[in-house]
Amino acid sequence: YDDISDCIDLIICLGGDGTLLYASSLFQGSVPPVMAFHLGSLGFLTPFKFDSYRTEVAKVLEGNAAITLRSRLKVKVVKNMLQRAGQQPENREPQLEHNGLLPHGHTNSEDGKVTLQLQVLNEVVVDRGPSSYLSNVDLYLDGRLITSVQGDGVIVSTPTGSTAYAAAAGASMIHPNVPAIMVTPICPHSLSFRPIVVPAGVELMITLSPDARNNVWVSFDGRRRQEIQHGDCIKITTSCYPVPSICCHDLVYDWFESLAQCLHWNVRKRQARLADVSDSSDTEN
């Protein structure tokens, strides 16, 4: 995409959550403030109602607006062509990670080729694709092997993405102001594998396990889907370019209103008071 960030001061989105995700993808660097009007189906990320657009836009242009900084993920896909071809670099010492560790599946800019680098607002999804076998990938945190993920896949999401695919996979929902990265397994082949939250700023790396029976596939906010083979790796960390999302009310109320209106969070029939139950019982008798 052309660099248009210096030419735009305000983004107005008319649509649903997918429209906002697409607008975010257009800006791979700094992002102007985003004002999102709900014209889609769900609208979790679009707090403004289009019926009052004149009043709302005027308030924002006057400077009366609060902003939520929605963190994004900086993602690199590295294809290690030398390792895949069974070759080794000649007369070269192994390159170490920034903390001096050399994890299994290590790749760098010299031994591997960075084929894709993206800013992702919701999540990175690694799944088994069309294969009938379980996916088997290794998960590293700052160069250290944390665990191997066996199952249908794994989701690495931002707090904004915690209410999307990750929520459907059983993860907790996190307020967008919380600096964190979520790791959520998809149908793991282990009952004890629960979703985890790691600090923002760490570097996660996902590679195929050596004994994996099949390749995996990766997608970024539902786009750019591609195959990951042995020797490839996916590096994920918190981006320094968040999405400034303009609030309709304030930082806290907008999020809880979206939980209630879009996801019907904690909606149930209210329990009657004990006195009301006693009165109804006496009436029946």
C-alpha positions in Angstrom: 0.0 0.0 0.0 1.1 3.6 -0.5 2.1 5.5 2.6 -0.9 7.7 3.1 -0.6 8.3 6.9 0.8 11.8 6.4 -2.1 12.8 4.3 -5.0 11.8 6.6 -5.9 13.3 10.0 -9.1 11.4 10.7 -10.6 8.0 9.6 -14.4 7.6 9.5 -15.5 4.0 9.1 -19.0 3.2 7.9 -19.7 -0.5 8.3 -18.9 -3.3 10.8 -15.9 -4.7 12.6 -14.5 -6.0 9.3 -14.4 -2.4 7.9 -12.4 -1.3 10.8 -10.0 -4.2 10.4 -9.5 -3.4 6.8 -8.9 0.3 7.6 -6.2 -0.7 10.1 -4.5 -2.9 7.5 -4.1 0.1 5.2 -1.8 1.8 7.7 1.3 -0.3 8.3 2.8 2.5 10.3 1.2 5.2 12.4 -2.6 5.3 12.3 -4.8 8.4 12.4 -7.7 8.5 14.9 -10.6 6.2 13.8 -14.3 7.1 14.3 -16.4 4.0 13.6 -20.1 4.1 12.8 -22.2 0.9 13.2 -23.7 -0.1 9.9 -22.8 -3.8 10.0 -24.2 -6.9 11.7 -22.2 -7.2 15.0 -20.5 -3.9 15.6 -18.3 -4.6 18.6 -15.7 -2.2 17.5 -18.1 0.4 16.1 -19.6 2.3 19.0 -21.2 5.2 17.1 -24.8 5.2 15.7 -25.1 6.5 12.2 -28.4 8.3 13.0 -26.6 10.9 15.0 -23.5 11.2 12.8 -23.8 15.0 12.3 -23.7 15.7 16.1 -21.0 13.1 16.8 -18.6 14.2 14.1 -19.0 17.9 15.1 -18.1 16.9 18.7 -15.0 15.1 17.6 -13.9 18.0 15.3 -14.3 20.4 18.3 -11.9 18.2 20.3 -14.5 16.6 22.7 -13.5 13.0 22.4 -11.7 10.3 24.4 -9.4 7.8 22.6 -8.6 4.1 23.3 -5.3 3.0 22.0 -5.9 -0.5 20.6 -2.6 -2.4 20.4 -1.6 -4.3 17.3 0.7 -7.2 16.7 3.8 -6.9 14.6 4.2 -10.2 12.7 7.0 -11.5 10.5 6.9 -14.7 8.4 10.4 -16.0 7.9 11.1 -18.7 5.3 14.3 -20.6 6.0 15.2 -21.7 2.5 18.6 -23.1 3.5 17.2 -25.4 6.2 14.4 -26.6 3.9 16.9 -27.5 1.2 19.1 -29.4 3.6 22.0 -27.0 3.2 24.1 -25.3 5.8 25.8 -21.9 5.5 29.6 -22.2 5.0 32.1 -20.7 7.3 29.6 -18.9 9.4 28.9 -19.1 13.2 25.3 -19.7 14.3 23.4 -16.4 14.7 22.0 -15.9 18.2 18.8 -14.3 19.3 19.0 -10.9 21.1 19.2 -12.7 24.5 22.0 -15.0 23.4 19.7 -18.1 23.0 19.5 -20.3 19.9 16.2 -22.1 20.1 15.2 -25.0 17.8 13.8 -23.8 14.5 15.8 -20.6 14.8 15.9 -18.4 11.8 17.2 -14.9 11.1 17.4 -12.4 8.3 20.6 -14.0 7.0 19.6 -17.7 7.1 15.9 -17.0 6.3 14.0 -14.7 4.1 11.3 -12.4 5.6 8.5 -12.9 3.2 5.8 -11.0 5.0 5.6 -8.3 7.7 2.2 -7.0 8.9 0.5 -5.0 11.6 -2.4 -7.1 12.9 -5.3 -5.7 15.0 -7.2 -8.8 16.1 -5.3 -12.0 15.9 -2.8 -14.4 14.2 -4.4 -17.8 13.7 -2.3 -20.9 13.0 -4.4 -24.0 12.1 -4.1 -27.4 10.6 -5.7 -26.4 7.3 -7.2 -29.1 5.1 -5.2 -31.9 6.8 -7.0 -34.5 9.0 -4.0 -34.8 11.3 -3.5 -32.7 14.5 -1.3 -29.7 14.0 1.9 -29.8 16.1 3.8 -26.6 16.6 6.4 -25.3 19.0 5.8 -22.1 20.9 8.8 -20.0 22.0 8.8 -16.9 24.2 11.8 -14.6 24.0 13.9 -17.5 22.6 12.9 -20.1 25.1 10.7 -23.1 24.3 7.4 -22.7 26.3 5.3 -25.6 25.0 4.3 -27.6 22.0 0.7 -27.1 20.8 -1.1 -30.3 19.6 -4.6 -29.7 18.4 -6.5 -27.8 15.7 -4.2 -24.8 16.1 -3.4 -21.8 18.2 -4.5 -18.2 18.3 -2.3 -15.3 19.2 -4.4 -12.2 19.8 -4.5 -8.7 21.1 -6.9 -7.5 23.8 -9.1 -6.2 21.0 -9.0 -9.7 19.4 -9.9 -11.3 22.7 -13.6 -10.8 22.0 -13.3 -12.4 18.5 -12.1 -15.9 17.5 -10.2 -16.2 20.9 -13.5 -15.8 22.8 -15.1 -18.5 20.7 -12.1 -20.8 21.6 -12.7 -20.2 25.3 -10.3 -17.3 26.2 -11.0 -14.5 28.6 -12.1 -11.2 27.3 -9.6 -8.4 28.0 -10.1 -4.7 28.0 -8.2 -3.0 25.1 -6.3 -0.8 27.6 -4.6 -3.8 29.2 -1.0 -4.3 27.7 -1.0 -8.0 27.0 -0.9 -10.7 24.3 -3.2 -13.7 24.5 -2.3 -17.3 23.5 -5.3 -19.5 23.0 -5.2 -23.2 21.8 -7.9 -24.3 19.4 -9.3 -27.7 20.5 -6.1 -28.8 22.2 -5.4 -32.5 22.6 -4.8 -31.9 26.4 -7.5 -31.0 28.9 -5.0 -29.0 31.0 -4.0 -26.6 28.2 -5.8 -23.4 29.1 -5.4 -20.0 27.4 -2.7 -17.8 28.8 -1.9 -14.1 28.9 1.7 -12.9 28.5 3.1 -9.3 28.8 3.0 -7.0 25.9 6.5 -6.6 24.4 7.7 -10.2 24.5 8.5 -11.9 21.3 6.6 -15.1 20.5 7.8 -17.5 17.8 5.9 -20.4 16.3 7.5 -23.2 14.3 6.5 -26.6 13.1 7.6 -29.3 15.6 10.3 -31.7 14.2 7.9 -34.6 14.4 4.9 -32.8 12.9 3.0 -35.0 10.4 1.7 -32.1 8.3 2.2 -28.5 7.5 0.1 -25.7 9.1 -1.6 -22.6 7.7 -1.5 -19.0 9.1 -3.8 -16.1 8.6 -3.7 -12.5 9.8 -7.1 -10.9 10.8 -8.6 -13.5 8.4 -6.5 -12.4 5.5 -3.2 -13.3 3.7 -3.6 -17.0 4.4 -0.5 -19.0 3.6 1.2 -22.3 4.3 4.0 -22.8 6.9 6.4 -25.6 6.3 9.4 -27.1 8.2 12.1 -24.5 8.6 9.6 -21.6 8.5 8.7 -19.5 11.5 6.3 -16.8 12.6 7.6 -14.1 14.9 5.0 -12.0 16.8 5.4 -9.1 19.2 3.5 -6.0 20.2 3.6 -3.3 17.5 4.6 0.3 18.4 1.8 1.5 16.1 -1.6 1.1 17.9 -5.0 2.1 16.5 -6.4 5.2 18.2 -10.1 4.4 18.4 -12.4 7.3 19.3 -14.8 6.5 22.1 -18.5 7.2 22.0 -18.8 7.7 25.8 -15.6 6.8 27.7 -12.8 4.2 27.8 -14.7 1.8 30.2 -18.4 2.3 29.4 -18.0 1.7 25.6 -16.4 -1.7 26.2 -19.0 -3.0 28.7 -21.8 -1.7 26.5 -20.4 -3.6 23.6 -20.2 -6.8 25.7 -23.8 -6.4 26.8 -25.3 -5.3 23.4 -23.2 -7.5 21.0 -22.3 -10.6 23.0 -25.2 -10.5 25.6 -22.6 -10.9 28.3 -24.0 -12.2 31.6 -27.6 -11.9 30.3 -30.0 -14.2 32.3 -33.4 -14.1 33.8 -33.1 -12.4 37.2 -33.7 -14.4 40.3 -36.8 -13.3 42.3 -36.4 -12.0 45.8 -37.2 -14.4 48.6 -40.2 -12.3 49.7 -41.6 -12.5 46.1 -41.2 -16.3 46.1 -43.0 -16.6 49.5 -45.9 -14.4 48.3 -46.4 -16.5 45.1 -46.4 -19.7 47.2 -49.0 -18.4 49.6 -51.2 -17.3 46.6 -51.1 -20.8 45.1 -52.1 -22.4 48.5 
